[in-house]
Amino acid sequence: MPTRRVVTLITILVLCACDRGNGRPPRTEFLVFAGDSTFWVRHEQARLSVRGSPIQLAHVGERLVELYVADDDRSFRGALLVGQRIYRRDLITGDSSIVFDDTTIASVARWYAHEHPDDRPLRPEEETDVEPHVDVLGEVVTVDQHGPFLSFEYRVDGVLEGTNEMHEVRRGVVDLRDGSPATLPELFGDSVAAVLAAEGARRFTRTLDSVLASSDQRARDAISALPDMSFDARSFTLSALAREPAVEFAAVGTGPRAGGIILPLEPIRAPAPDWWAEVRESLPETSADSMTERWTRGDLTVEARYDSIGDRATLVVRRTPPPGEWRLASLPSPARRLHWFDGAPDSASRQALARAFDEAALYSEGTRTASRARSHRADTRFARDRHRPRSLGRLTSHVISRAIIPRPPIQP
């Protein structure tokens, strides 16, 4: 079973639904993806039950796969070099494949090996020096998933000897079917991609003008970094607006003043391509007051009813007619997607899904530490997080005033 670098995972036990109607609970089965968790709702023993676990599942083609992030440790005695990869694991076969590889950390490791031929990669039982003179950590975060396409943000920060710092950030979309980058033309076609890129460039220019014209102190502090911010049509993630596709570009900064800074732009609506039909069905409709999101199929409606703060939502199943309402569980925010099982899953799929939820119960910190070859080094990212990237909206003057010596060339 592959290992994961995530917060301690606690499987949410089966919950009994409370029947608030006069009829029997409906025979239905579906998965709800909310926050960083997956909830499995099914009819069994004349009731609705919910089982949840903080694992990320995706529906790719006809198969359910689990997505997880694992550290890629390439450390030496004098260099702490830890990146991250995203894996896709088939629930039935258990086979894993890389869908995002941290090529930046791999490139830094090659550079270090060339510059320090007397050092060598550490063995699993070895540790880096107490104060390694090279300390570079990469982190990838999944942003959202739409059909077979996963949006991500990748950040790398660290020191490459002395005061030679590096700070980089980028966004992108990967095709979960084969791990290839998903470009705008591949997602929407050449003509639509050109229109989206042009609109993104216009919004970038307007955003810069707004910062320059603003009297807000945060905006004034950010002005010195603006010349090093650039628009790249390849830096984007997918999102949804009223169940329709949208593209969110993100300008990134380079150099000593803006390295590691990201400037998200407002989402741009896009025409729905053919592959979006399946995505649309999985997305919720939002009530006018934004306090309820719902999915409807036939006489059944599934709702996520948010509390006044918006941090949690109550999962509810309603049926009409006959009237009936079943409150099932508390969900983390936001409720992202719902996958209906049109019929009962075949035995292999159901067993694989149950096994994935069972295994998630074992992902305690102690279990991961025992099973990971280099967790004692990779975990240092939490204690050595002094080079964390920043968002332009939260910039302060002391953040952008650092001086950086030109670093060695790094292959993309």
N, C-alpha and C positions, 0 to 999 in steps of 0.2 A: 504494500500500500504506500503511495507516495506521501511525502511529508509536506507540511504546510507551515508558513510563517504568518500566523494570524493570531488575533487575541484568543484567549482561552475560550474554547467552544463548549457550550452547555446545551445538550439536547433538550428541547422542550417536550415534556411528556405528553401523552395522549390526554386530551381534554374532553369531557363529556358535554355535549350540547344541551342547552335548556330549551325545551319545547314551549313556545309561547302561543302556539296555535292549537287548533282542535284536531288537526290531522296528524298523520304519521310523517316523520321526516322524509324528504324526497330522496329517491335513489339517484345520487349524483356523485361525481368524483372529479376533483380538479386540484391543480397546484396554484398557489398564490405566492408570488415573489414580492416580498416587502422588506425594505431596509436592506440588510445584508443576509436575510434569512429566506428559507423556503418553507411553506406550510402545505401539508398534504391533507386534504379534506376528503373523506370517503364515508359512504354509508355501510355500516356493519353492525350486526346484532341489533337491528331495528332502531339505530340511532346514528347521528352524525358525529364523527370523531375528527379531531385535528391533531396532527403530529407536526411539530416544527423543529427546524434545526438551522443554525447559522451556516449553511453551506450554499454556494451559488450554483444553481442548475440552469442549463440552457437547453432549449429544444432546437436541435440542429437536424434538419431533414426529418427522418422518421425516428430518430434516436434522442434520448435524453443523455446529456453529458454533464459532468461536473467540472467547473472551472476553479482553479486554485493557483495561488502564487507560492513559489518556493525560492529560497535564496540560492544564488549562484556564487559560491565562495571561491575566489581565486587569490587568496592571500599568500604573502611571503613573510619571512621573518621580519623584514623591515617595512612591510606594506600591508595595510588592512584594505582589501579590495573585495567588496561584497555587492553584487548586483541582484537582480530578481528576474525570474521568468514566469510567464503565465502558461499553465498547462491545461489541456483538455483531456478528461478521462472518460472513456466510454463506460457507462454504468454496467453494461452486460458483460463485456469482455474484460474490463479492467485495464485495457491498454491506454497508455498516456502518450500524448504527443505535445510538443512545444508549439504554441501559437504566438508567443512573443518572446524573443530572446534579447538579452541585455548585451548588445554588441559594444556599447561604450565601455563597460567595465572590462570586457574581454580585450578591447583595444588598449586600454590603460595597462592591463596585465602584460600584454606583449611588449609595450614600450618599456615597462619597468624591467622585464626580464632582459631586454637588450641593453639597458643602461646599467644594470646591476648583475653581470654574469656570475658573480660569486654567490648570489642569493639563489634560492630555489623555491618552488611552490611548497607550501606546508603540507605535511601529512595530516590525516584526520585528528590524530591525538596531539598535534603541536599547536602552539599559540603564537601570535605575533608578539613583537616587543611591546613593552609597557607603553612606550611612546613612539609608535612607528612614524617615520618621516614621510610616508605617503599614506593618506587616509582618505579613501574615496568610497562613497556609498551611493548606490542607485536604488530607486524605489519606483515601482509601478503600481498604479491604482486604477481599478476598473471603474469607469464612470457610469456606463449604462450598456444595455444589450438590446438590440432590435433585430429579431430574426437571427440570421447567422452572423450578424456583424456586432463586434464588441468594441465600444469606445473606451479609450484609456488615456491616462496622463502619466508621463514618465519624467522623473526628476533625478538628477545626479548632482551631488555636492561633495566637496572635499578639498584636501590640500595635496599638491603634487610636489612636495619638498619645499621647505622654507615657508615663504609667504605666497607661494605660487598656488592660488586657489582656482577652483573651477566650479561654476554654477551653471547648469543647463536645465532646461525644461522643454518639453514638447508634448503635443497631443496628437492623437491619431486614431484610426479605426482599422481593425484587423478582421479578416474573414475567418471565422471559426472552422470552416470546412477544411481549409488547407493551410492556415497560418499566414497567408499572404496579406500584404497591406491592401486596404480597400481605398481606392482613389475616388475622387468625385466623378470622373467620367465612367468608372466601372459601376458606381452606385446609381447614377442618374442619367448617364449618356453624355456625349460630348457637348451638345448645344446647351443643355440645362447646366452642366458643370461650368461652362464659360460664363453664363449669366450669374450663377451663384458666386463665382470667384470675383467678378467685377463688382457685384453688390457688396461683397465682403470688403474689398479694397476701399470702396466709398465709405463704408461704415467705419473703417479703421481711420480714415482721414478725418471724418466728422468727430470721432472720439478724441483724437489728438487735439483738434481745434477746441473741443469742449474743455479739455484739461488746461490748455493754455489760457482760455478765457475765464476759468473758474477762480473765485476768490478763496475757495476752501484751502486751508493750510496743507492738507494732505496732497492736494493737487499741485500746490506751489512746490512742495518738497519733491514731487516726482518729475518736475520739468527737466531737470538736468539729465534724466535717464531717457527722455523721449527720443533724442536723436539716434539712440541705439536700439529702438524698438522697430520691428519690421513686420510687414504682413506677408504671410506665406500661405497660399491656397491649400497646401498639403497639411497645414496645422488646423485640424478641426475635429469635432465630435458630432455624433448624431443625437438628435433629441426629437421630441414630439410636441406639437402645439395643436390642441383640440383633436388629438388622435391622427394628425397628419404629420408627415415628415418635415423636419427642420434641420438646418445645418448651423452649428455654432462654431465660428472661427475663433481662433485665439492667437493674437500677435505675441511674439516672444522677443525677449531682449538678449543681446550679446555684449561681450566686452566687460570692462571693469565697472561701468556704471549700471548696466542693465542685465548682466548675466544672471539667469535664474528667475527673471521676472516674467510673469505671464499676464496678458491683458485680454480677458474674454470679451468678445463682442456679442451684441444682441443676436439671438437666433434668427435665422432667415427661413421663411417657409419655402418649401420645395414641392414641385409636382410629385405626386405619388407614383413611384415605379411599380412594376408588376409584383415585385417581391414584397411590397409593403402591405398587400391585402391580408396576409397572415399576421403581420405585426399589428395592424389596426384591430383585428379581432381580439388580440390579447390585451389591448390598452383600455383603461377605464374611461367612462364618461364622467365628467365632473359636474356637480350640482352648481347652481348659480352662486351660492354662498361659499363654494369651495370647501365645504365641511364634509362632503360625502363623495366618494368615488364608487361607481357601480359598473358591473358587467351583467348583461342580460342574455339569456338563452331560453327561448320558449317561455314557459310560465315561471321560470326561476330567475331570480335576481340575487346577485352576490354584492354586498355593499361593504365598504370600509368607511366607517363613521369616525371622524377624527374628534379628539377632545378639543377643548377650548384653546389649548396651547399648540396643538398640532403635532405633538411628539409621538402620540400613540393613536391607534385606531381600533375600533371594535369590529371584528369580522362577523357579518350577519348574513344569513341565507333567508330569503323570503320567497314564498310561493303564492301565486294567485291564479285561478281559484284552485282548491279551497284555500282560504286565508291561513297563513301560518308563518311564523318567524322564529328562527333559531339563532341565538347568539352563541358564537363558537369560541372566540379567543381574542386576545389583545395582540395587535400587530405593531411592529416598529414602523416608523414613518420613513419614506413614503411607500404606499402600496403601488408597485410598479406595473406588474403584469399578472395575468391569469391564463393558465393553460387548461382548457377543458379536455377531459378524456371523453371522446365521443362514445366509446364503449368501454367495457371493463378492460384494463390493460392485460395483455397476455401474461401468463404465469412467469415467464422469464423477466419481463420488464418490471412486474410488481416485485418479484424477489430481489431484483437488482436495486430497485428504489428503496425497499425496506433495508437492504444491506447497507446502502449509502447512509441512511439515517442512523442505523445501528453503529456504524463505524465512526460517525461524527461524535458519538458519545465518548469515544476513546481519545479524542484529540485534546487531552488535557496538556498543560504545559510540561508536566513531568513525562508524559508519554512521548511528546515531540522531542524533548531534550534527549531522552534515552535512545530514540531512533535516529536522531540526526547526527551525522558525523562531525559537524563543525558548528553546532548551535552555540557553543560557548564563545565563539568568535563573532558569529553573525548577530547574536543578540546585543553586541556592543553598539549597534546602530541606535538603540534607545538611549544609551548613556552619552553617546558622542554626537548628538544631533545639533551641533552648534553651527552647522552650515545650511540650515533648512531654507528652501526656496521661499520666495515671497510673492504675494499677489500685489499687483500695482495699486489696487484700491486700498491697501493697508500700508503703503510705503511711508516711512518716516525718513528724515534727513540723514540720521546716522546709519541707516541701512544702505543707502546708495552712495556713501562717500568713501567706501573702502578702495584701496589701491591694490591692483592685481598685476603681478609681473607676468609678461607673456608666457603662456604655457607651451609645452611640447605639442606638436600636431597630433590630433586624435582622429582616427578614422571614424566616419559616421557608422 
